[in-house]
Amino acid sequence: MKLMNNIDKEEKKLIRKMFWRSGAMYASVNPVTMGGAGFCYAMIPFINYFYKNDEKKRREALARHVSYFSTTVPMASFVMGIAGSMEKENSEKPDFDAAAIGSIKTSLMGPLAGIGDSLFWGVWRVVCAGLAIGFANAGNILAPIIFLVLFNVPNFLCRYYGACLGYSLGAKYIEKLYANGMIEILTKAAGIVGLIMVGAMTSNTVIFKTVLEFKMKGQSLMNVQSALDSIFKGIVPLLMTFGCYKLLNKKVNVIAIIFGIVALGIVLSLLGIC
């Protein structure tokens, strides 16, 4: 890998250690620091190596990285790589501004969360779930394994190569991205793709078909489903999706929403509506 050509053997080991630790970023979450403790845990190999002879700087680095941090896990290792590269510079240059490390982390976590959430949670997870649901509906017992493999392979690749890229290019890469305006472009593009995919999957996977009909003297006067389709095809699934979104915005527990939908489905079925 060309990105690793300018990295020595010991630093490659540090990147690998950081990569394996990065998956635990949200293992310990609190409202104050979110994934800060996990970020610091992933950075410990760098901190212990670069500051092995400087107890004071090691403590400062630990305090620096346990602070608030929250972004999509597959994108986090890119920031960790950059932070590791900057910690190396801080250990070698007495005049290096250590505050810049925190500034880089803060400026990156928002845009990367927008990109990562749209691509991994909004698009790729939905695509993988759609494929796995198809296998599950066909009675294939490998459906959950297919989902886990399809979703996690890009996740692991992005985390590993993101760490290598971040460490190899360091802070200079970020300066170029911001100078060219690429961060804003990538965030907007990923958001648009995510919305398109969510809309498409909502139309295909949220299903409501009523068998309700109004009759007079045995003659059907109106089929409710046909009437709804003539107004707006898929209007009930769309309204249900918007309703769930509204409840989530009001901080209603997602488990309560799921059980509520199941209960509603049972009631409508017993009443012969769908």
C-alpha positions as CSV (number, residue, x, y, z in Angstrom):
1,M,0.0,0.0,0.0
2,K,1.6,3.3,-1.1
3,L,0.2,5.2,1.9
4,M,2.3,3.0,4.2
5,N,5.6,3.5,2.3
6,N,6.7,6.5,4.5
7,I,5.7,4.8,7.8
8,D,8.2,2.8,9.7
9,K,7.6,-0.7,11.0
10,E,6.8,0.3,14.6
11,E,4.3,3.0,13.5
12,K,2.5,0.4,11.3
13,K,2.1,-1.7,14.5
14,L,0.6,1.3,16.3
15,I,-1.9,1.9,13.5
16,R,-3.0,-1.8,13.6
17,K,-3.5,-1.6,17.4
18,M,-5.4,1.6,17.0
19,F,-7.6,0.0,14.2
20,W,-8.6,-2.9,16.5
21,R,-9.3,-0.6,19.4
22,S,-11.4,1.9,17.2
23,G,-14.3,-0.5,17.1
24,A,-14.9,0.1,20.8
25,M,-15.3,3.8,20.5
26,Y,-18.9,3.8,21.8
27,A,-18.4,1.0,24.3
28,S,-18.5,3.6,27.1
29,V,-20.8,6.5,26.2
30,N,-22.0,9.3,28.4
31,P,-23.8,12.6,27.5
32,V,-20.7,14.7,28.4
33,T,-18.0,13.1,26.2
34,M,-20.0,10.6,24.0
35,G,-17.3,8.5,22.4
36,G,-14.4,10.4,23.9
37,A,-13.4,7.5,26.2
38,G,-13.3,5.1,23.3
39,F,-11.4,7.6,21.2
40,C,-8.8,7.9,24.0
41,Y,-8.6,4.1,24.3
42,A,-7.8,3.8,20.6
43,M,-5.1,6.5,20.9
44,I,-3.3,5.0,23.9
45,P,-0.8,3.0,21.7
46,F,0.3,6.3,20.1
47,I,0.4,8.2,23.4
48,N,2.4,5.5,25.2
49,Y,4.9,5.2,22.3
50,F,5.5,8.9,21.5
51,Y,5.5,10.1,25.1
52,K,7.2,7.1,26.8
53,N,9.8,9.3,28.3
54,D,7.6,12.3,29.1
55,E,5.0,11.7,31.8
56,K,3.6,15.2,31.7
57,K,2.9,15.2,28.0
58,R,1.4,11.7,28.2
59,R,-1.1,12.9,30.8
60,E,-1.9,16.0,28.7
61,A,-2.5,13.7,25.7
62,L,-4.8,11.4,27.6
63,A,-6.8,14.4,28.9
64,R,-6.9,15.8,25.3
65,H,-8.4,12.7,23.8
66,V,-10.9,11.8,26.5
67,S,-12.8,15.0,25.7
68,Y,-16.1,15.1,23.7
69,F,-16.0,13.2,20.4
70,S,-18.8,11.8,18.3
71,T,-18.8,10.7,14.7
72,T,-19.7,7.5,12.7
73,V,-17.4,4.7,13.7
74,P,-16.1,3.8,10.2
75,M,-15.0,7.4,9.7
76,A,-13.5,7.8,13.2
77,S,-10.2,6.0,12.5
78,F,-9.4,8.6,9.9
79,V,-9.5,11.3,12.6
80,M,-7.5,9.0,14.9
81,G,-4.8,8.6,12.3
82,I,-4.5,12.3,11.9
83,A,-4.5,12.8,15.6
84,G,-1.7,10.1,15.9
85,S,0.3,11.9,13.3
86,M,-0.1,15.2,15.1
87,E,0.9,13.6,18.4
88,K,4.1,12.4,16.8
89,E,4.8,16.0,15.7
90,N,4.0,17.3,19.2
91,S,6.5,14.8,20.7
92,E,9.2,15.9,18.3
93,K,8.7,19.6,18.0
94,P,8.8,21.8,21.2
95,D,7.0,24.7,19.5
96,F,4.1,22.6,18.2
97,D,0.7,23.9,19.2
98,A,-1.0,20.9,20.9
99,A,-4.3,22.7,20.9
100,A,-4.4,22.2,17.1
101,I,-5.0,18.5,17.7
102,G,-8.3,19.2,19.5
103,S,-9.3,21.8,16.9
104,I,-8.8,19.3,14.0
105,K,-10.8,16.6,15.9
106,T,-13.7,19.1,16.5
107,S,-13.8,20.4,13.0
108,L,-13.8,17.0,11.4
109,M,-16.2,15.0,13.5
110,G,-19.3,16.9,12.2
111,P,-18.7,16.7,8.5
112,L,-17.5,13.1,8.7
113,A,-20.6,12.2,10.7
114,G,-22.7,13.7,8.0
115,I,-20.9,11.6,5.3
116,G,-20.6,8.4,7.4
117,D,-24.2,8.4,8.7
118,S,-25.6,9.0,5.2
119,L,-23.4,6.4,3.5
120,F,-23.2,3.6,6.1
121,W,-26.4,4.1,8.1
122,G,-28.6,5.8,5.5
123,V,-27.5,3.9,2.4
124,W,-25.3,0.8,2.9
125,R,-27.1,-0.6,5.9
126,V,-30.5,-0.2,4.2
127,V,-29.2,-1.9,1.1
128,C,-27.7,-4.8,3.1
129,A,-30.9,-5.1,5.2
130,G,-33.0,-5.2,2.0
131,L,-30.9,-8.0,0.5
132,A,-30.9,-10.0,3.8
133,I,-34.7,-9.5,4.1
134,G,-35.1,-11.0,0.6
135,F,-33.1,-14.1,1.7
136,A,-35.1,-14.3,5.0
137,N,-38.4,-14.1,3.2
138,A,-37.2,-17.0,1.0
139,G,-36.5,-19.0,4.2
140,N,-32.7,-18.8,3.9
141,I,-31.1,-19.2,7.4
142,L,-28.0,-17.5,6.2
143,A,-29.9,-14.1,5.9
144,P,-28.4,-12.6,9.2
145,I,-24.9,-13.8,8.3
146,I,-25.2,-12.2,4.8
147,F,-26.3,-8.9,6.4
148,L,-23.4,-8.9,8.9
149,V,-20.8,-9.8,6.3
150,L,-22.1,-7.3,3.7
151,F,-22.3,-4.5,6.2
152,N,-19.1,-5.1,8.1
153,V,-16.6,-5.7,5.3
154,P,-16.8,-2.1,4.0
155,N,-16.9,-0.9,7.6
156,F,-13.6,-2.7,8.5
157,L,-11.9,-1.6,5.2
158,C,-12.9,2.0,5.7
159,R,-11.7,1.9,9.3
160,Y,-8.3,0.4,8.5
161,Y,-7.5,2.3,5.3
162,G,-8.9,5.5,6.8
163,A,-6.5,5.1,9.7
164,C,-3.6,4.6,7.3
165,L,-4.7,7.6,5.2
166,G,-5.1,9.9,8.2
167,Y,-1.7,9.0,9.7
168,S,0.1,9.2,6.4
169,L,-1.2,12.6,5.3
170,G,-1.8,14.2,8.7
171,A,-3.1,17.7,9.1
172,K,-1.9,19.0,5.7
173,Y,-4.6,16.8,4.0
174,I,-7.4,18.5,6.0
175,E,-6.1,22.0,5.0
176,K,-6.3,21.0,1.3
177,L,-9.9,19.7,1.7
178,Y,-11.1,22.8,3.4
179,A,-9.2,25.1,1.0
180,N,-10.9,23.3,-2.0
181,G,-14.3,23.2,-0.3
182,M,-14.5,19.4,-0.8
183,I,-15.7,18.7,2.8
184,E,-18.9,20.7,2.1
185,I,-19.4,19.1,-1.3
186,L,-19.0,15.6,0.0
187,T,-21.3,16.2,3.0
188,K,-24.1,17.6,0.8
189,A,-23.7,14.8,-1.9
190,A,-23.8,12.1,0.8
191,G,-26.8,13.6,2.4
192,I,-28.7,13.7,-0.9
193,V,-27.9,10.1,-1.7
194,G,-28.9,9.0,1.8
195,L,-32.3,10.7,1.5
196,I,-32.9,9.1,-1.9
197,M,-32.1,5.7,-0.6
198,V,-34.3,6.1,2.5
199,G,-37.2,7.3,0.4
200,A,-36.8,4.3,-2.0
201,M,-36.6,1.7,0.8
202,T,-39.6,3.3,2.6
203,S,-41.7,2.8,-0.5
204,N,-40.6,-0.8,-0.9
205,T,-40.4,-2.1,2.6
206,V,-43.2,-0.2,4.5
207,I,-46.3,-2.0,3.3
208,F,-50.0,-1.3,4.1
209,K,-52.8,-2.8,2.1
210,T,-56.4,-2.7,3.4
211,V,-59.1,-5.1,2.4
212,L,-61.8,-2.7,3.6
213,E,-64.7,-2.1,1.1
214,F,-68.0,-0.3,1.3
215,K,-70.9,-2.3,-0.1
216,M,-74.6,-1.9,-0.7
217,K,-76.9,-4.8,-1.6
218,G,-73.8,-6.9,-2.3
219,Q,-72.4,-4.4,-4.8
220,S,-69.0,-2.9,-4.0
221,L,-69.3,0.9,-3.9
222,M,-65.7,1.7,-3.0
223,N,-62.5,-0.2,-2.5
224,V,-60.6,1.8,0.1
225,Q,-57.2,0.7,-1.0
226,S,-57.9,1.7,-4.6
227,A,-59.2,5.0,-3.4
228,L,-56.1,5.6,-1.4
229,D,-53.9,4.7,-4.3
230,S,-55.7,7.1,-6.6
231,I,-55.0,9.9,-4.2
232,F,-51.3,9.1,-3.6
233,K,-49.8,5.6,-4.0
234,G,-48.2,4.5,-0.8
235,I,-49.8,7.4,1.2
236,V,-50.4,5.3,4.4
237,P,-46.8,3.9,4.6
238,L,-45.5,7.4,4.0
239,L,-47.7,8.9,6.7
240,M,-46.6,6.1,9.1
241,T,-42.9,6.8,8.4
242,F,-43.4,10.5,9.0
243,G,-45.3,9.7,12.2
244,C,-42.4,7.5,13.5
245,Y,-40.0,10.3,12.6
246,K,-42.1,12.8,14.5
247,L,-42.1,10.5,17.6
248,L,-38.3,10.0,17.4
249,N,-37.9,13.8,17.3
250,K,-40.0,14.0,20.5
251,K,-37.5,11.5,22.1
252,V,-40.0,8.6,22.2
253,N,-38.2,5.4,22.9
254,V,-37.6,3.4,19.6
255,I,-38.6,0.1,21.3
256,A,-41.9,1.7,22.3
257,I,-42.5,2.8,18.7
258,I,-41.8,-0.8,17.4
259,F,-44.2,-2.4,19.9
260,G,-46.7,0.3,19.1
261,I,-46.6,-0.5,15.4
262,V,-46.9,-4.3,16.1
263,A,-49.9,-3.7,18.4
264,L,-51.5,-1.5,15.8
265,G,-51.0,-4.1,13.1
266,I,-52.6,-6.8,15.3
267,V,-55.6,-4.6,16.1
268,L,-56.2,-3.7,12.4
269,S,-55.9,-7.3,11.5
270,L,-58.4,-8.4,14.1
271,L,-60.8,-5.7,13.0
272,G,-60.5,-7.0,9.4
273,I,-59.1,-3.7,8.1
274,C,-55.9,-5.1,6.7
